[in-house]
Amino acid sequence: MSANETLLEAMDDLSRVRDMLELLSMTTRSMPDAEQNALATGTKIALDFLALAQTGLKEHQAELSEKEAN
């Protein structure tokens, strides 16, 4: 498996995790109690970190693609 294929697979995995976290976040919005507020805060933080990871992978993929083109 090439590095580019590995990155694509990792990006797909991160997208699935993001979808699951967003679903969890949505379940905490209706009349939240203290536990649901904590879950909402945790999922927000996790989604922020996930977005950073996805950005980093996209940048790395662009670098790899540029190297392969040259």
Residue pairs with C-beta under 8 A, 6 or more apart in sequence:
1 9
3 64
4 61
4 64
4 65
4 68
7 57
7 60
7 61
7 64
8 61
10 57
11 54
11 57
11 58
11 61
14 50
14 53
14 54
14 57
15 54
17 50
18 47
18 50
18 51
18 54
21 43
21 46
21 47
21 50
22 43
22 47
24 39
24 43
25 39
25 40
25 43
25 44
25 47
27 36
28 36
28 37
28 39
28 40
28 43
29 40
32 40
